[in-house]
Amino acid sequence: MTFKWLVAAAVLAAPASAQAQVPPLNFDQAAYITCREAHAMQPEARKMLALSLAEHAARHRGVAIPDGEPGAQLALLVRGGCTLAPDAYLFTVIDRAIVAELAKLPKRQ
């Protein structure tokens, strides 16, 4: 499984009654979306948001988001972080997951 798939399917699975929400247009808006708010978004909007934030955090840390087991580990860390702190900013949870796995992630080329 890839990180992208896990983020879309497992990390931020939508409740059946979620209302439509428009994804933020820029990073400054996206950085302040909480896990709870992301959870209430439509699946495609959530997926785009999480992937955008993950790519931004990875670029800042000088690493790439890998497919396979390392990506799955990141996704599980994000899922756990959002479960424990639903009012935390999604970007912070993703960035902390990347920092926790920094030594295991491939450097950006």
DOLORO-800091 format. One line per 8 residues: number of its first residue (from 1); their letters; for each residue x, y, z of C-alpha. Coordinates in Angstrom, 3 decimals. Each point is the difference from the previous one (the first is absolute). Last residue first. Layout:
residues N
NUM = A = X Y Z ~ ...
//
This chain:
residues 109
109 = QRKPLKAL = 16.908 14.482 -4.788 ~ -1.976 -0.086 3.233 ~ 1.528 -2.280 2.618 ~ -1.693 -3.351 0.522 ~ -1.870 -0.433 3.292 ~ 1.186 -2.251 2.838 ~ 1.956 2.656 1.928 ~ -2.931 2.418 -0.232
101 = EAVIARDI = -2.611 -2.400 1.407 ~ -0.907 2.051 3.087 ~ 0.530 3.236 -1.956 ~ -2.414 -1.197 -2.699 ~ -2.630 -0.890 2.616 ~ 0.519 3.400 1.590 ~ -0.599 1.700 -3.354 ~ -3.209 -1.968 -0.618
93 = VTFLYADP = -1.396 0.809 3.461 ~ 0.962 3.654 -0.362 ~ -1.620 0.216 -3.443 ~ -3.201 -1.589 1.333 ~ -0.293 2.700 2.664 ~ -0.897 -1.579 3.306 ~ -3.679 -0.051 1.012 ~ -0.295 -3.741 -0.622
85 = ALTCGGRV = 2.873 -0.694 2.412 ~ 0.328 -3.705 0.761 ~ -1.730 -1.189 -3.176 ~ 1.757 2.594 -2.125 ~ 3.377 -1.073 1.347 ~ -0.799 -3.672 -0.487 ~ -1.056 0.532 -3.603 ~ 3.071 2.099 -0.677
77 = LLALQAGP = 2.255 -2.685 1.482 ~ -1.790 -2.658 -2.042 ~ 0.513 2.019 -3.182 ~ 3.685 0.408 0.726 ~ 0.399 -3.747 0.516 ~ -1.805 -0.659 -3.287 ~ 2.427 2.291 -1.781 ~ 2.963 -1.851 1.490
69 = EGDPIAVG = -1.609 -3.365 -0.940 ~ -0.682 0.695 -3.668 ~ 0.061 3.330 -1.751 ~ 2.355 2.716 1.109 ~ -0.676 3.624 0.954 ~ 3.224 1.773 -0.898 ~ 2.382 1.737 2.378 ~ 1.530 3.438 0.411
61 = RHRAAHEA = -1.986 0.948 3.115 ~ -1.723 2.929 -1.741 ~ -0.685 -2.138 -3.061 ~ -1.532 -2.716 2.212 ~ -2.216 2.531 1.788 ~ -1.294 1.414 -3.291 ~ -0.558 -3.451 -1.492 ~ -1.917 -1.124 3.083
53 = LSLALMKR = -2.137 3.150 -0.001 ~ -0.925 -0.447 -3.659 ~ -0.710 -3.694 0.485 ~ -2.234 0.670 2.999 ~ -1.946 2.768 -1.749 ~ -0.494 -1.883 -3.263 ~ -1.201 -3.096 1.862 ~ -2.346 1.976 2.179
45 = AEPQMAHA = -1.515 1.754 -3.038 ~ -0.442 -3.353 -1.735 ~ -1.620 -1.624 3.041 ~ -2.449 2.848 0.804 ~ 1.005 1.955 3.071 ~ -1.144 -0.735 3.575 ~ 3.224 -1.849 0.863 ~ 1.987 3.007 -1.151
37 = ERCTIYAA = -1.863 2.167 2.502 ~ 0.701 -2.476 2.807 ~ 3.666 -0.280 -0.963 ~ 0.235 3.766 0.185 ~ 0.412 2.282 -2.993 ~ 2.408 2.836 0.806 ~ 2.780 -0.905 -2.430 ~ -2.494 -0.174 -2.877
29 = QDFNLPPV = -0.796 3.722 0.100 ~ 3.619 1.154 -0.157 ~ 0.742 -2.807 -2.453 ~ -2.438 1.250 -2.603 ~ -3.498 -0.593 -1.345 ~ -1.486 -1.875 2.918 ~ -2.165 -3.001 -0.875 ~ -3.737 0.684 -0.395
21 = QAQASAPA = -2.184 -1.861 2.450 ~ -2.833 -2.359 -0.730 ~ -1.757 -1.331 3.067 ~ 0.969 -3.266 1.596 ~ -2.888 -2.397 0.680 ~ 1.757 -3.206 -1.050 ~ 3.011 0.763 2.178 ~ 3.158 0.581 -1.953
13 = ALVAAAVL = 3.214 -1.996 0.356 ~ 2.935 2.269 0.804 ~ 2.933 -2.281 0.659 ~ -1.336 -3.192 -1.511 ~ -1.174 0.720 -3.532 ~ 1.534 3.199 -1.324 ~ 3.061 0.042 2.213 ~ 0.498 -3.710 -0.555
5 = WKFTM = -0.265 0.360 -3.751 ~ 2.480 2.847 -0.139 ~ 2.447 -1.775 2.284 ~ -0.042 -2.965 -2.357 ~ -1.167 -3.496 0.690
//
